[in-house]
Amino acid sequence: MSRVPSHVLRTAVALDDVRLLYVPVPKAGCTALLWALAELAGLSERDFARSRKLEVTRSLAVHDLFVWGPSLTLEERGSEEREWILHSPDWLRFTVVREPLRRLWSAWVSKLLVREPRFVAMFGDEEWFPTPPSSSEDVLRSFRRFVSALSEQDPAWHDPHWSPQVDLLGTTELAYGHVGRLERVAETLDVLGERVREHGRELPSLPSENRSLLPYVPGVFDHAAHVAGVRFTARDREAFGYEDPQEDPDGPGEAWHAAVSASIPAIRGLIERHQRVGDLHVAVRPADGAPV
């Protein structure tokens, strides 16, 4: 079999009837896209409600490929069939990427700041892992510490939510028919809509899922974090044509601080709920410790 990144093999969904292969990029609209494709494949919210994957909302359960099943995922196919899906001109292989610095912020807010239990289990002992914030300044300090630590880590340490998109997708090993941008997602929907109509189907509407809890402004990066973030994301910008980001030496303005300060109680409430979700997940784990 040809060499493709493990992320492609582990996460891609393949819809045979419309010859679509989608490789999700975390924090680049993948939850909404997966829900649209799930509906196209005949899966419902009830199907994903039975997921035992450690996700903190029902909408995120769409990432449980066990629910999708072997007929809709790439990893479970035989080697010859995978080769056909990965390389045949009969298939449209597509993905969506995102402006890299915005993606770092979104990943950090949605997974680390609110201390999702899976990420606490994996990274909770790390020096840079955020503690529950009490102010907008706490949020800034924690985020900047995380970004500054990124390039110091071994590549094997990184999680797909903040790993370079070019590494996840393997664009030099795999020929994509469409690489869209989240900032212009309507273009991707046009491509997908045309594709499924060729097969007598209609693309379901894209739901609004997994929105960022806190607003992004360039000033969330101070100078050190900006330099580290630009260095860490350089290959994504080169691969996908994003311009070099401009540094904001003034930092976030008063409106940003006010909005984040107002969100602190909600953030701390989410942290408490996520802690309880983690407790329950441990409680229902089989006695032999096998994952659920």
Secondary structure by P-SEA (a helix, b strand, c coil): ccccccccccbbbbbcccbbbbbbbcccaaaaaaaaaaaaacccccccccccccccccccccccccccccccccccccaaaaaaaaccccccccccccaaaaaaaaaaaaccccccaaaaaccccccccccccccaaaaaaaaaaaaaacccccccccccccccccccccccccccccccccccaaaaaaaaaaaaaaacccccccccccccccccccccccaaaaaaaaaaaaaaaaaccccbbbbccccccaaaaaaaaaaaaaaaaaaaaaaaaaaaaaaacccccccc
